[in-house]
């Protein structure tokens, strides 16, 4: 249990499932030193709800057809001192990497218990990085490997477009890319169309060849 001397953490809970969100809010309310000050269910409502009253955001990654990764990116961009703790069912390395690159400081799975969640909230609010044991090794290996990559070969691409291109270069189809990045299939198709234009290629196969020649998709 949190020491009574510890400061109260003010929390924004972001999850598009009302029943889970209500349960999480009730759980947090039962823990000393934690206060839920706002709730949200989409990217827009999450960004709007995050203000100076929030210390930590608990972020789900699947927000209907929207992505918690994008919500994280926008929140951290506007409020760099706010810690984001991802709490999700998704545990593949690519998604963990995308969330961390967007600015999340913590990543837990929804099976985490109250003590683990409280500890993660405290760590994230203090600026520490905390990843669930089941996802930490793979994610940190990816972060280390990609951190050693040479200068970005496609500077015209946005961060999201680079993520999509990387998965395309690894051979994933649109459906799997959508699942990995918590996006809709339509959004992935739109990103891919823009990528083809920016790379000056006519189809997916040519984009894959150009990406792999530049070392994208290898780690």
Secondary structure, 3 states (H helix, E strand, C coil): CCCCCCCCEEEEEECCCHHHHHHHHHHHHCCCCEEEEEEECCHHHHHHHCCCCCCEEEECCEECCEEHHHHHHHHHHHCCCCEEEEEECCCCHHHHHHHHHHCCCEEEECCCCHHHHHHHHHHHHCCCCEECHHHHHHHHHHHHHHHCCCCCCCCCCCHHHHHHHHHHHCCCCHHHHHHHHCCCHHHHHHHHHHHHHHHCCCCHHHHHHHHHHCCCCCC
